[in-house]
């Protein structure tokens, strides 16, 4: 047991240190919220804010926060494919720890990376003048952790069905980027054509974005205008997705690794 726990902690720490040393990834984690919060959110607020009755910049901020944490953790899990193909990182796969520990260590490590990016997004929000209190940060923290864990489980599910880095580069954008728009991260999704409504409700990112807004807007006059579901409903769906993705994805990953 101690060997497995040590392996999990080592893998998690390794991923976090890799992030701290990757200046381009750190830079990209700041550029992304600047584009979508500052440019898109600011533009929509200037043109639509007075008509819809709430601050669109805040709406976009909470959406980008949730979607970034989800996407960052998921893409970090997908990096196991490049780790598997790298001569330097093959030691992970021949180490005397289970494949389950490798998956758990990657999820924890990439969750730490995503949360570090979340700190940067909060800082950018303060620069943009978005009202953020310490109490709001504490309130949304459980939702941020849920976003990371669900993103990690989703990444495991996608990883289990990919064979190489080329397939990952082709398929992963197709399953992640549509969710940015279907989840309501950038624009309201209360009223949608039936086919988009169905797609948005099966998108895992929808529920982490809405859960963050549950906590961020709680007690505010805009609450009923910006949230889709109750916190309990969102949390129930997130837990269900997490369990299904993690069990099926880990099973397929371990089976495929054993067959190599």
C-alpha positions, 0 to 999 in steps of 0.5 A: 500500500505504501508503495502505491501511495508513494507512486501516486504522489510521485506521479502527481508531483512530477506532473506539477513540476513539469507544468512549473517548468513549461513556460509556454504552457503557463503562458497559454494558460493566461492567454486563453482567459485573456482572449475569452474573458477580456475580448469575448466577454467584454465585447458581449457585455458592451453590446448585450449586457444592458439587455439581458439584465446581468453582467456578461463579463462575470458570466463569461468569467465563471464559464471560462474558469470551469471550462479551463479547469475541465479541459486542462485536466483532461488534456493532461491525462491524454499526455499519458500517450506521449509518456508511453511513447517517450523513452524517458517516461517508459519507466513509469509503465515498467515501475512496480505499481499498478496501472490504477495508481498511474491513472490516479496519480495523473488525475491528482497531478493534473488537477493540481496543475489546473487549480494553479491555472485557476489562480491565474484566472482569478488574478486576471479577473481581478485585473479586469475589474470582476467583483471577486471576494475571498468568500466567493473564492472559498465558496466555488472551491469545491466546484473547481475541484469537481471540475478537475476530477470530472475532467480527469475522468473524462480524459481517462475515458478518451485516453482508453480509446486512443492508440497513439499521439497522432490519434489524440491530436486529431480526436481530442479537439473534436470531443473537447472544443464543442463542449466550450459552446454547448456548456454555456461557458460563453453564452446562455443555453437556456433556449436552444434548438432541440438537437443542440439542447440534447447535445448540451445536456450530455456534455459533461462540461455543462454541469461543472460550469453550472455548478461553479455559477451555483456557488459564485452567484448564490444569493445574488439577484442574477442567480435565476438568470444565469444558472440552469439547475440546482447545485444538488442536480449538478453534483449528482450528474457530475458524480454519475459521469465521474464514476462511469468515466473512471470505471470504464476508462480505467478498465479499458486502459489497464486492459490495453496496457496488459495486452501490449 
